[in-house]
Amino acid sequence: MIFYITLKVALRSLWANKLRSFLAILGIIIGVAAVISMLSLGAGARKNVVDNISKMGTELIVIRPGNKGHRGVSSGRRNMTINDAEEIVKNIKGIKSISPAVSSNSQLKYLNKNTRANIQGVAETYFEIRNFEIEKGRIFTEQEVERNSRVAVIGKQVVDTLFDEDDNSIGKTVKLKGQNFKIIGVLKEKGDQGWFNMDDIVLVPFSTCMKHLTGEDYLREINVMAEKNYDLSILEKDLTALLRKLHNIKDEDPDDFHVRNQSELLDTFSSITQTFTILLGGIASISLLVGGIGIMNIMLVTVTERTKEIGIRKAIGAHNKDILRQFLIESILISGMGGILGILGGISIGYIIEHFTSFSTVIELYGVVLAVFFSTGVGVFFGYYPARRAAMMEPCAALRYE
């Protein structure tokens, strides 16, 4: 009953000074909305990174020639061969699929149209390893790889560049380096990954690419897909040990190849975006701090204005804790109402950012809960001093105050 009366008095006091109360609440609204919207922006960035890396393949290990040192990866190495891929299949456990890969950039022509295309020579397993899906047609087969067949699967952007919108590209013949290739499939759209557009690509059998396009017998990389739930760190160690043996590398010499674990890459980028999210949230929290200072300022003014009221309450029997509770509840009400409105504002800002900009946002429950606790804590922390100051007033001095 006492709490209900105290709450009623607190609400009446806030309503009596509507503009002042609104300005105090506004600081909390802005702070909470900023925290939630910034955390949602960081979570959206993290989700984008995870999705983009997942599009490139999961459970993936990529082996490339060249030593990875403190200055990056040395280039010009030509020591990765088909024999390496074959030995990996024979000797390493935990592998679901493997695909050698070579690459070439050349003109792709169809009738009077042409484009500069990224040509990837791969095995038929590459589509599963790298999460490529077929929209039309089919992928090439193992027999076509063995026969050096001149067949190609092309990306959506290549289709849009070379063919009319209503034209069926399947079965058409295009020229790569003056040689005819038959289009047998079109890939589903994946989108630009920033550093690599996965829709501007032409996939051909690696044997065909090596014989007819590059004229070389070394590989650009070997893609290894691990069995589900297999420990990639163990697989990485096994691959490293085998390749060092195949390349006759002495114990004291560095690797002439480097192994990239996709899960490690995912963890690294997730860690970076997590730091970015914390930074954004920390910056936004400063506005909550400013809002808290605003609450303290308003409550100090309120205490000063109501000094005589405090004296009367004490004179008729109110204890220090009753006065403390009354002003503390007023402070918590300000921060609580600001927190609720701030949550709605933060969620709205997140949706506005996502729908009217190129950034993605993800509203996470922990961000909302964090903002609520933070705003309540601000109310308690910055409201305690004015409330205590009111509670410690001497009744006689308060009654004589003008």
C-alpha positions as CSV (number, residue, x, y, z in Angstrom):
1,M,0.0,0.0,0.0
2,I,2.8,2.4,0.9
3,F,4.6,1.6,-2.3
4,Y,1.4,2.3,-4.3
5,I,1.0,5.7,-2.6
6,T,4.7,6.5,-3.2
7,L,4.3,5.5,-6.9
8,K,1.2,7.6,-7.2
9,V,2.9,10.7,-5.7
10,A,5.9,10.2,-8.0
11,L,3.7,10.0,-11.1
12,R,1.8,13.1,-10.0
13,S,5.1,15.0,-9.5
14,L,6.3,14.0,-13.0
15,W,3.0,15.0,-14.5
16,A,3.1,18.4,-12.8
17,N,6.3,19.2,-14.7
18,K,5.5,17.6,-18.0
19,L,8.1,19.5,-20.1
20,R,10.9,19.0,-17.7
21,S,10.0,15.3,-17.3
22,F,9.8,14.8,-21.1
23,L,13.3,16.4,-21.6
24,A,14.7,14.0,-19.0
25,I,13.0,11.0,-20.6
26,L,14.2,12.2,-24.1
27,G,17.8,11.8,-23.1
28,I,17.2,8.1,-22.1
29,I,15.1,7.5,-25.3
30,I,17.9,8.7,-27.5
31,G,20.5,6.7,-25.6
32,V,18.6,3.4,-25.6
33,A,17.6,3.8,-29.2
34,A,21.2,4.5,-30.2
35,V,22.5,1.4,-28.3
36,I,19.9,-0.9,-29.9
37,S,20.2,0.4,-33.4
38,M,24.1,0.3,-33.3
39,L,24.1,-3.2,-31.9
40,S,21.6,-4.3,-34.6
41,L,23.9,-2.7,-37.2
42,G,26.9,-4.6,-35.9
43,A,24.9,-7.9,-35.7
44,G,23.8,-7.4,-39.3
45,A,27.4,-6.9,-40.4
46,R,28.4,-10.1,-38.6
47,K,25.5,-12.0,-40.2
48,N,26.5,-10.7,-43.7
49,V,30.1,-11.9,-43.2
50,V,29.0,-15.3,-42.0
51,D,26.6,-15.7,-44.9
52,N,29.1,-14.6,-47.5
53,I,31.8,-17.0,-46.2
54,S,29.2,-19.8,-46.0
55,K,28.3,-19.2,-49.6
56,M,31.9,-20.0,-50.5
57,G,31.6,-23.4,-48.9
58,T,31.4,-24.9,-45.4
59,E,33.7,-27.5,-43.9
60,L,36.2,-26.2,-46.4
61,I,40.0,-26.3,-46.5
62,V,41.8,-24.6,-49.4
63,I,45.4,-25.4,-50.2
64,R,47.4,-23.0,-52.4
65,P,51.0,-22.9,-53.5
66,G,53.4,-20.4,-52.0
67,N,54.8,-19.8,-48.5
68,K,52.7,-17.7,-46.1
69,G,55.0,-15.5,-44.2
70,H,54.9,-12.2,-42.3
71,R,54.7,-10.3,-45.6
72,G,51.9,-12.3,-47.1
73,V,51.9,-15.2,-49.5
74,S,54.8,-15.5,-52.0
75,S,53.6,-15.7,-55.6
76,G,54.9,-17.4,-58.6
77,R,55.0,-20.9,-57.1
78,R,54.2,-23.7,-59.5
79,N,54.5,-26.7,-57.3
80,M,50.9,-27.9,-56.8
81,T,50.0,-30.7,-59.2
82,I,47.2,-33.2,-59.8
83,N,49.4,-35.8,-58.2
84,D,49.1,-33.9,-54.9
85,A,45.3,-34.1,-55.1
86,E,45.4,-37.8,-55.9
87,E,47.7,-38.5,-53.0
88,I,45.4,-36.6,-50.6
89,V,42.5,-38.7,-51.7
90,K,44.5,-41.9,-51.1
91,N,46.1,-41.1,-47.8
92,I,44.0,-38.6,-45.8
93,K,40.9,-39.6,-43.8
94,G,37.9,-37.4,-43.1
95,I,37.6,-36.0,-46.6
96,K,34.1,-36.0,-48.3
97,S,35.0,-34.3,-51.6
98,I,38.1,-32.8,-53.2
99,S,38.5,-30.6,-56.3
100,P,41.7,-29.3,-58.0
101,A,41.3,-25.9,-59.5
102,V,43.0,-23.8,-62.1
103,S,42.1,-20.3,-63.4
104,S,42.4,-18.1,-66.4
105,N,41.0,-14.7,-67.5
106,S,40.1,-14.5,-71.1
107,Q,37.5,-13.1,-73.5
108,L,34.2,-15.0,-73.7
109,K,32.4,-14.4,-77.0
110,Y,28.9,-15.2,-78.3
111,L,28.0,-13.9,-81.8
112,N,28.8,-10.1,-81.7
113,K,28.9,-9.9,-77.9
114,N,31.9,-10.5,-75.6
115,T,32.9,-10.0,-72.0
116,R,36.0,-10.5,-69.9
117,A,35.3,-13.6,-67.8
118,N,36.9,-15.3,-64.8
119,I,37.4,-18.9,-66.0
120,Q,37.7,-21.6,-63.3
121,G,38.8,-25.1,-64.2
122,V,37.4,-27.4,-61.6
123,A,36.2,-31.0,-61.0
124,E,32.5,-31.9,-60.9
125,T,32.8,-32.0,-57.0
126,Y,33.6,-28.3,-56.9
127,F,29.9,-27.4,-57.1
128,E,29.1,-29.2,-53.9
129,I,32.2,-28.0,-52.1
130,R,31.6,-24.3,-52.9
131,N,27.8,-24.4,-52.6
132,F,27.1,-23.7,-56.2
133,E,23.5,-24.6,-57.3
134,I,22.2,-25.0,-60.8
135,E,19.3,-22.8,-62.0
136,K,19.1,-24.3,-65.5
137,G,20.8,-27.2,-67.2
138,R,23.3,-29.4,-65.4
139,I,26.9,-29.6,-64.2
140,F,29.5,-31.5,-66.1
141,T,30.2,-35.1,-65.2
142,E,33.3,-37.1,-64.2
143,Q,33.4,-38.6,-67.7
144,E,33.4,-35.2,-69.3
145,V,36.3,-34.2,-67.0
146,E,38.3,-37.3,-68.0
147,R,37.6,-36.7,-71.7
148,N,38.6,-33.0,-71.6
149,S,35.2,-32.1,-72.9
150,R,34.7,-28.5,-73.9
151,V,31.6,-27.8,-71.8
152,A,30.9,-24.8,-69.5
153,V,28.6,-23.8,-66.7
154,I,28.2,-20.0,-66.4
155,G,27.2,-17.5,-63.8
156,K,24.1,-15.3,-63.9
157,Q,26.0,-12.1,-64.7
158,V,27.7,-13.8,-67.7
159,V,24.2,-14.8,-69.0
160,D,22.9,-11.2,-68.6
161,T,25.9,-9.8,-70.5
162,L,26.0,-12.2,-73.5
163,F,22.4,-13.3,-74.0
164,D,19.1,-11.6,-74.4
165,E,16.8,-11.7,-71.4
166,D,14.4,-14.2,-72.9
167,D,17.0,-16.2,-74.7
168,N,17.8,-19.7,-73.5
169,S,21.6,-19.9,-73.1
170,I,21.6,-23.7,-72.6
171,G,23.1,-25.5,-75.6
172,K,24.6,-22.4,-77.1
173,T,28.2,-22.4,-78.1
174,V,30.6,-19.7,-76.9
175,K,34.2,-19.1,-77.7
176,L,37.0,-19.1,-75.1
177,K,40.4,-18.2,-76.5
178,G,39.1,-19.0,-80.0
179,Q,37.8,-22.4,-79.0
180,N,34.2,-23.5,-78.9
181,F,32.6,-24.4,-75.6
182,K,29.0,-25.7,-75.1
183,I,27.0,-24.2,-72.3
184,I,25.4,-27.0,-70.3
185,G,24.3,-25.1,-67.2
186,V,23.6,-21.8,-65.5
187,L,24.4,-21.2,-61.9
188,K,21.9,-19.7,-59.3
189,E,22.7,-16.1,-58.4
190,K,25.0,-15.7,-55.4
191,G,25.8,-12.0,-55.4
192,D,29.0,-10.0,-55.2
193,Q,31.2,-11.0,-52.3
194,G,33.1,-7.8,-52.3
195,W,36.5,-9.2,-53.3
196,F,35.0,-11.6,-55.8
197,N,31.8,-11.7,-57.9
198,M,30.6,-15.3,-57.8
199,D,28.1,-14.6,-60.6
200,D,30.8,-13.4,-63.1
201,I,32.3,-16.8,-63.5
202,V,32.7,-19.6,-66.1
203,L,33.3,-23.1,-64.7
204,V,34.9,-25.7,-67.0
205,P,36.5,-29.1,-66.4
206,F,40.0,-28.6,-65.0
207,S,41.5,-31.0,-67.4
208,T,40.0,-29.0,-70.3
209,C,41.2,-25.8,-68.9
210,M,44.8,-27.0,-68.4
211,K,45.0,-28.5,-71.9
212,H,43.2,-25.9,-74.0
213,L,43.2,-22.7,-72.1
214,T,46.2,-22.4,-69.7
215,G,48.5,-24.9,-71.3
216,E,50.0,-25.6,-67.8
217,D,50.2,-28.6,-65.6
218,Y,50.1,-27.0,-62.2
219,L,47.2,-26.1,-60.0
220,R,46.1,-22.8,-58.5
221,E,44.5,-24.5,-55.5
222,I,43.1,-27.7,-54.1
223,N,39.7,-27.5,-52.5
224,V,39.0,-30.0,-49.7
225,M,35.6,-30.6,-48.2
226,A,35.7,-32.4,-44.8
227,E,33.1,-34.9,-43.7
228,K,30.4,-33.4,-41.5
229,N,31.6,-32.6,-37.9
230,Y,35.1,-33.7,-38.7
231,D,37.8,-31.7,-36.9
232,L,39.2,-29.3,-39.4
233,S,42.3,-28.6,-37.4
234,I,43.2,-32.3,-37.4
235,L,42.6,-32.5,-41.1
236,E,44.7,-29.4,-41.7
237,K,47.6,-31.0,-39.8
238,D,47.3,-34.2,-41.8
239,L,47.3,-32.3,-45.1
240,T,50.3,-30.3,-44.1
241,A,52.3,-33.4,-43.1
242,L,51.5,-35.2,-46.3
243,L,52.3,-32.3,-48.6
244,R,55.6,-31.6,-46.9
245,K,56.4,-35.3,-47.5
246,L,55.3,-35.2,-51.1
247,H,57.3,-32.0,-51.7
248,N,60.4,-33.3,-50.0
249,I,60.6,-30.4,-47.5
250,K,63.1,-30.8,-44.7
251,D,62.1,-30.3,-41.1
252,E,63.9,-26.9,-40.8
253,D,62.5,-25.6,-44.1
254,P,59.2,-23.6,-44.4
255,D,56.2,-25.0,-46.3
256,D,56.1,-24.2,-50.0
257,F,52.3,-24.1,-49.8
258,H,49.7,-22.7,-47.4
259,V,46.6,-24.2,-46.0
260,R,43.5,-22.0,-45.2
261,N,40.9,-23.4,-42.9
262,Q,37.5,-21.9,-43.7
263,S,36.3,-22.2,-40.1
264,E,39.3,-20.2,-38.9
265,L,38.5,-17.5,-41.5
266,L,34.9,-17.5,-40.3
267,D,36.0,-17.2,-36.6
268,T,38.5,-14.4,-37.5
269,F,35.9,-12.3,-39.3
270,S,33.3,-13.0,-36.7
271,S,35.7,-11.8,-34.0
272,I,36.4,-8.6,-36.0
273,T,32.7,-7.8,-36.5
274,Q,32.0,-8.6,-32.8
275,T,34.7,-6.1,-31.8
276,F,33.0,-3.7,-34.3
277,T,29.6,-4.3,-32.6
278,I,31.0,-3.7,-29.1
279,L,32.7,-0.5,-30.3
280,L,29.4,0.8,-31.8
281,G,27.5,-0.1,-28.7
282,G,30.1,1.6,-26.5
283,I,29.9,4.8,-28.5
284,A,26.1,4.7,-28.4
285,S,26.2,4.1,-24.6
286,I,27.8,7.5,-24.1
287,S,24.5,9.1,-25.0
288,L,22.9,7.0,-22.2
289,L,25.5,8.5,-19.8
290,V,24.5,12.0,-21.0
291,G,20.9,11.1,-20.5
292,G,21.7,9.9,-16.9
293,I,23.4,13.2,-16.2
294,G,20.2,14.9,-17.4
295,I,18.2,12.8,-14.9
296,M,20.5,13.8,-12.1
297,N,20.2,17.5,-13.0
298,I,16.4,17.3,-13.2
299,M,16.1,15.5,-9.9
300,L,18.4,18.0,-8.1
301,V,16.2,20.8,-9.3
302,T,13.1,18.9,-8.2
303,V,14.6,18.3,-4.7
304,T,15.4,22.0,-4.4
305,E,11.9,23.1,-5.4
306,R,10.2,20.6,-3.1
307,T,12.4,21.3,0.0
308,K,9.5,22.6,2.0
309,E,7.4,19.6,1.0
310,I,10.2,17.3,2.2
311,G,10.2,19.2,5.6
312,I,6.5,18.8,6.0
313,R,6.6,15.0,5.2
314,K,9.4,14.6,7.8
315,A,7.6,16.7,10.4
316,I,4.5,14.4,10.2
317,G,6.5,11.2,10.5
318,A,8.1,10.3,7.2
319,H,11.4,8.4,7.6
320,N,14.6,9.0,5.6
321,K,14.0,5.8,3.7
322,D,10.5,7.0,2.7
323,I,11.9,10.2,1.2
324,L,14.7,8.3,-0.5
325,R,12.3,5.8,-2.0
326,Q,10.0,8.5,-3.3
327,F,12.6,10.4,-5.3
328,L,14.4,7.2,-6.4
329,I,11.1,5.9,-7.8
330,E,10.7,9.1,-9.7
331,S,14.2,8.7,-11.2
332,I,13.5,5.0,-12.1
333,L,10.2,6.0,-13.7
334,I,11.9,8.5,-15.9
335,S,14.6,6.0,-17.0
336,G,12.1,3.2,-17.3
337,M,9.6,5.0,-19.6
338,G,12.6,6.3,-21.6
339,G,13.9,2.8,-21.9
340,I,10.6,1.4,-23.2
341,L,10.2,4.2,-25.8
342,G,13.9,3.9,-26.6
343,I,13.5,0.2,-27.4
344,L,10.6,1.0,-29.8
345,G,12.7,3.7,-31.3
346,G,15.8,1.6,-31.7
347,I,13.9,-1.3,-33.4
348,S,12.2,1.3,-35.7
349,I,15.6,2.8,-36.6
350,G,17.0,-0.7,-37.3
351,Y,14.2,-1.4,-39.8
352,I,14.6,2.0,-41.4
353,I,18.3,1.4,-41.9
354,E,17.7,-2.0,-43.5
355,H,14.9,-0.9,-45.8
356,F,16.4,2.5,-47.0
357,T,20.1,1.7,-47.1
358,S,22.4,-1.1,-48.2
359,F,23.2,-2.1,-44.6
360,S,21.6,-5.1,-42.9
361,T,20.4,-5.0,-39.3
362,V,19.5,-7.8,-36.9
363,I,17.6,-7.0,-33.7
364,E,19.0,-9.4,-31.1
365,L,17.2,-10.1,-27.7
366,Y,20.4,-9.6,-25.7
367,G,20.8,-6.1,-27.1
368,V,17.3,-5.2,-26.0
369,V,17.8,-6.7,-22.6
370,L,21.1,-5.0,-22.2
371,A,19.6,-1.6,-23.1
372,V,16.7,-2.1,-20.6
373,F,19.1,-3.0,-17.7
374,F,21.5,-0.2,-18.7
375,S,18.7,2.4,-18.7
376,T,17.3,1.2,-15.3
377,G,20.8,1.2,-13.9
378,V,21.2,4.8,-15.1
379,G,18.1,5.8,-13.3
380,V,19.2,4.2,-10.1
381,F,22.8,5.4,-10.3
382,F,22.1,9.0,-11.2
383,G,18.9,9.3,-9.1
384,Y,20.4,8.0,-5.9
385,Y,22.4,11.1,-5.0
386,P,19.5,13.6,-5.4
387,A,17.2,11.1,-3.5
388,R,19.7,10.7,-0.7
389,R,20.2,14.5,-0.5
390,A,16.5,14.9,-0.1
391,A,16.3,12.1,2.6
392,M,19.1,13.6,4.7
393,M,17.5,17.1,5.0
394,E,16.9,18.3,8.5
395,P,13.1,18.9,8.9
396,C,13.5,22.3,10.6
397,A,15.9,23.6,7.9
398,A,13.6,22.3,5.2
399,L,10.5,24.0,6.7
400,R,12.3,27.4,6.9
401,Y,13.5,27.1,3.2
402,E,12.2,29.8,0.9
